[in-house]
């Protein structure tokens, strides 16, 4: 299949913790010849409108699939739910995401307090400015630490201070996976389990299917061939859409892979659209 018939359905921008703006993601996806790209920023839809506008300026190539990634917790594990074709101006979705963003800000404030106790002083307003209008988080704290000369790289910031078990780590409020599935569906979206190899179990996947999950991310940088085969088989067994993407966070990020390096056939976009349009609830 040609590159033009491929889609990268998991990409982050500066609206959350990516390093490329929504417009830059669309331009890069277009230069790579991708047919579609899904902006799936963490707990925010702020990047969708500018990305859709840039796609229109480019004649609709690549297609921008409106999406988001909701971070949740299940039995101490990070479980993420992707929502595709969400109605990003939905008021209920806006209220739900506002709660998550408020929790993110409170978490950053506590992390900065811990860093201050360690002798590392990072102004909150600088961290906020680095995330612009998106969802604030640890990557923005890490960038401020690099900028201030406290660490030499984002990776060092996480390994020494911000990662789980490190001295400035702070837990934060999250939805449960079932709650996230319901939030996505309430906003008209198609709920898909992101990178299940990161911590999901078959029993959790079945529980989420009962709650309205309609897809599972099969192609992902964290999945080897064995995991891809396992999740593809599970998708077929449970009647789920098998999606995939690079989880690109842009140049300089410690997360994900390069845009367009993990893709699925563009027909998967059609499958997701059919799920949305065929809903009877």
N, C-alpha and C positions, 0 to 999 in steps of 0.2 A: 504494500500500500504506500502511496506517495506521501511525502511530508504534508502536503496540502490537505490530505484527508485525515489528519491527526488532530487531537485536541489534548491540551494540558489542563486538567480540571482541578488543579490545586495549586494556587499561586497567591502569595502575599505581597502587600504593597506597604508604602509608608502610612497608610491608614491604620495599620497595626504595627507589626514588627518587621516589615520588609524594608529594603533599602532603595527600591525603585518606586517612583510615583505610579499611580494608576495609568497615567498617560504613557509613561515609559514602558510599562509592562505591555500595553497594547501595541506600541510601536515595535518593541522587540519581538513579540509574538508574530507580528505581521512580517517582520524581516526574516524570521525563521520559516515563514510559509505555513504557519499553523492555521487551521480552519477555525478553531475556537479556543478560547482561554477563559477559565473561570477564576474570578477574583474571589478568594475565600479568606478574607481577613478575620482575625480573631475577635469575636464578640462585637463586630461593627460592620455596618454596610456603607460607611462613609466613602469608600473608594469606588463604589459601583457607578454612581452618576457621572463622574468625570471620565471613567473608563468607557462607558456607553457613548458618551458624547464624542470621545476621540475615535471610537470605532465608526460612528456615523460619518465623521470627517474623512475617514479612510474608505468610505464606501461600503462599510459593513464587514470588512475583512481585517482582522479576524472577528468573528462573532464573540461578543462578551456575554458569558453566562453569569447572571447575577447570583452571587452565592455568599456564604459566610461560614466560619468554623466556630462552633460553640465549644468552649473548654468545659469539661465536666470532670467529676471525680466519682469513682466507684471502687469501694473496698481499698482505699488508699492508692489507687492507680489513676493516672491521667487517661481519660477516655474522651475523644473529640468527636463531635457530630457535625458533619457537613450538611448545609442546607442549600439545595440548588433551585433556581428559579423562584426564589423568595420574592414576595411583593415588598420591596425594600422600604416603601413609604408607609407600610402598615403600622398603625398606632400601637397595637398590642406588642408588636415586635420591638418598636422603639422603646416602650416602657421596660420590657424585659432586658433589653441590651443596656439601657441606662442604669439598671440595678447592677449589672455586671461591671460596667465601666466605673461606677462609684466605688465598688469593692476593689477594683484594680488600683484606683488612686489611693485609697486607704492603705492598701498593701505597700505601695511604693513609699508612702510616707513612713511606714514602720521600717522598711528596709533602710531608708536614709538615716533614720534614728540609730539603727544598729551600726551602720557604717560610721556615723559620727562618733559613736562610742569607741570605735576602733581607730579613731583619728583621721578618718577619711571624710572630708566635708564636701558634700555635693548639694548645691542649691536646688530645691524642688522646682523653682520656676525654670531652671535650665533643663531639667529632665522633661518637664511638661512641654517646653518649646521643641524638644527633639521629636516628640510624637505628633506635633502639629495638631490636627483635629481628630486623630484616631484614638485607638485604645492603648493606653499607657501600660507599660510592663517592664519586666526585667531587662530586655534588650536595650531599652532607652536609658536605664540606669547604667548599664554596662558601657554604652556609648559615652555617657557623661564621664564615667570613670576613665576611659581611654583619653577623652578630650582633656581631662584635668591632669593627665600624667600619672594617675594612681596605679594603672596597670598598662601593660603593653599591647593588649589585644582583648577583643570581646571574649575569646575563649578563656583567657586568664581570669577575667572578671568572674566568669561563671565557676571556673574550677577552684578559685581561691575564696570567693566571697558569696556569690549569688546562687549557686547550685544547691540542690537539696542536701542537707547535712552540713552546709557551709555556714560560717558565722553570721551572715547577713540574710540568710534565707527566711522567708515568711510565707506561711500557708495563706491561701485566700479562699474567699467564698466562691462556690461554684454550684451550678445546677447538677442534678443527677443526670445520667444519660437519658433516662426515660423522660425527664422534664424537658431536656433539650430537644428530643424528638418531637414532643408535643408543641414546643415553641415554634419549631420549623414548620410543622404541619399547619399550625394556626395561622402562620404567615403565608400559606399557600405554597410552601416549598416542599421539595422532595428530600427526605432525611436519609443520609448515607453515613455509615460508620467509617470514620477516617482511620487509616493505618492500623487495622485491628491487631497486627503483630506487635504493637506497642504495649499491649496489656489486656486486650479483650479475650474472653474465653468463648467457646462455642455456646455455653449455656447463656451467657450474657447476650450474645448475638440473637439467639432464639427469643429471649425475653424482649429485646428491642424490636424484633419483627412483630411480636404480638402487640407492641405499643404503637406500631406504625412505621418502623424502619423499612425503607424500600430499596436500599442499595448498600454495597460494601466496597470499599476501596481496595482493589486487588493489586494494581500497579503502584508501587511506592518505593522510594529509595531504601527504606528500612526492611523491605521484603526481598528475600532471596527467592530462587526458583521454587524451592519446596513450599514456602509460604504462599507464593502466588498461585501455585497449583491447588493448594489446600483451600484458599479462599475463593478461587474460581469455582471449584467443585461445590463449595458451600453456597455460593451465590446461585448456582444452577439448581441445587437441591431445594433451596428456599424461595426460588423465584425472584431473586434480587437483581438489580442492575449492577453489573461489575464495572466500577469506575477506576480511574487512576490519574496520577499527576505527579509532578516533580516536587511538590511542597516547597517550591522556590521561594526564598526570602531575599534574593538579590545578592549582588557582589559584596563580599566582606562578611556575610552572615555565617554563623556556625551551623545554621539549620538548612535542611533540604539539599536539593541538587539544582543544577542549572535549568533555567526555563527551557522546556521542550525536550529535556533528556528522558523523561518518563511520560509517556503519552498513551492514549487509547484511540481507537478509531472514532472518527467524527460522528459515526452513527450512534455512539453512546449518548451524545447530546440529544439526539432525536428520541432515544429511549427514555431519557429523563423527562423530556417535554411531554411525551405521551403519558407518563405516569401522572404528571401534574394535570394535564388536560382531561385525563380520564377519571379523575377523582369524583366520587359521588357525594362525599360528605359536605 
